[in-house]
Amino acid sequence: MIQIGPSARFTQIDDSTPTKLYDGLVKSIHEAAEESLGELDNGRNKESLYRWNDSIKESIEEKKRAYNKWLTTEDSEDRKYYTRINREVKKEIIKRKNEFWGAKCEEVDQYLGSSRSRESWRLEELENQRE
């Protein structure tokens, strides 16, 4: 039996087989990392809150309904409707992103006193790439 951890808390690892030893070590490392670093949500499961609003969420729901209808009917008109809605949703998201980045760049400009420093140029480059 191997004991790992600070004196206040020990994690016992069963070392009878290599698999159990490996699993115990992985569990201990994960516990230590979570204790010291905290736990984060997976970014891919969360919406980008700075970009998304209720109108975008409603548009996405409409797009999903149109997609499901097109899948069930396989009608060319339903496909055209879905592609039109999809295009509109993408444009709406891009517009919201650009608004956000524009506001961020203005915020950095105000913070830096409109000086052309390295940080402000980086953000301007990011904004120009998004357009």
C-alpha positions in Angstrom: 0.0 0.0 0.0 1.4 3.4 -1.0 0.3 6.6 0.8 0.4 9.9 -1.0 -0.7 13.3 0.3 -0.1 15.9 2.9 0.0 14.8 6.5 -3.6 16.0 7.0 -5.0 13.8 4.3 -3.6 10.6 2.8 -4.8 8.9 -0.3 -4.2 5.2 -0.2 -3.2 3.5 -3.4 -3.6 -0.2 -4.0 -0.3 -1.4 -5.6 -1.3 -5.0 -6.0 -1.5 -4.7 -9.8 0.0 -2.2 -12.2 -3.4 -1.1 -13.4 -4.6 -0.4 -9.8 -1.4 1.4 -9.1 -1.8 3.5 -12.2 -5.5 4.3 -11.5 -4.6 5.3 -7.9 -1.8 7.6 -9.0 -4.0 9.3 -11.6 -6.7 9.8 -9.0 -4.2 11.3 -6.6 -2.8 13.6 -9.2 -6.3 14.8 -10.2 -7.3 15.4 -6.6 -4.1 17.3 -5.9 -4.5 19.4 -9.1 -8.2 20.1 -8.3 -7.3 21.1 -4.7 -4.6 23.5 -5.7 -6.0 24.9 -9.0 -9.7 24.6 -8.5 -12.2 23.2 -11.0 -13.0 24.8 -14.3 -15.9 24.2 -16.6 -15.1 22.9 -20.1 -15.2 26.0 -22.3 -16.7 24.1 -25.2 -19.9 23.4 -23.3 -20.4 27.0 -22.3 -21.7 29.7 -24.6 -19.6 32.8 -25.0 -21.6 35.0 -22.8 -20.1 38.2 -24.1 -21.5 37.4 -27.6 -24.7 35.6 -27.0 -28.0 37.2 -26.3 -31.6 36.1 -26.4 -32.1 37.0 -30.0 -29.2 34.8 -31.0 -30.4 32.0 -28.9 -33.9 32.2 -30.5 -32.3 32.3 -34.0 -30.3 29.2 -33.2 -33.4 27.4 -32.0 -35.2 28.4 -35.2 -32.2 27.1 -37.2 -32.4 23.8 -35.3 -36.1 23.4 -36.0 -35.5 24.2 -39.7 -32.7 21.6 -39.8 -34.8 18.9 -38.2 -37.7 19.6 -40.5 -35.4 19.4 -43.5 -34.0 16.1 -42.3 -37.5 14.6 -41.9 -39.0 15.9 -45.1 -35.9 16.0 -47.4 -37.7 18.7 -49.3 -35.6 21.2 -51.4 -37.7 24.1 -50.1 -37.0 23.1 -46.5 -33.3 22.9 -47.3 -33.4 26.4 -48.8 -35.1 27.7 -45.8 -32.6 26.1 -43.5 -29.6 27.4 -45.4 -31.1 30.9 -45.4 -31.7 30.8 -41.6 -28.2 29.3 -41.0 -26.6 32.2 -43.0 -28.6 34.8 -41.0 -27.5 33.2 -37.7 -23.9 33.2 -38.7 -24.1 36.9 -39.8 -25.8 37.8 -36.4 -23.1 36.0 -34.5 -20.3 37.7 -36.5 -22.0 41.1 -35.9 -22.2 40.6 -32.2 -18.5 39.4 -32.1 -17.4 42.5 -33.9 -19.4 44.8 -31.6 -17.7 43.1 -28.6 -14.2 43.4 -30.0 -14.9 47.0 -31.0 -15.9 47.8 -27.4 -12.9 46.0 -26.0 -10.5 48.0 -28.3 -12.2 51.2 -27.2 -11.7 50.2 -23.6 -8.0 49.4 -24.1 -7.6 52.8 -25.9 -9.2 54.6 -23.0 -7.0 52.7 -20.5 -3.8 53.4 -22.4 -4.7 57.0 -23.1 -4.8 56.4 -26.8 -1.1 55.6 -26.9 0.0 53.2 -29.5 1.5 50.6 -27.3 2.2 47.0 -28.1 -1.0 45.7 -26.4 -3.3 48.0 -28.2 -1.8 47.0 -31.6 -2.3 43.4 -30.8 -6.0 43.9 -30.1 -6.5 46.0 -33.2 -4.9 43.2 -35.2 -7.3 40.7 -33.7 -10.3 43.0 -34.5 -9.1 43.4 -38.1 -8.7 39.7 -38.5 -12.3 39.2 -37.4 -13.8 41.6 -39.9 
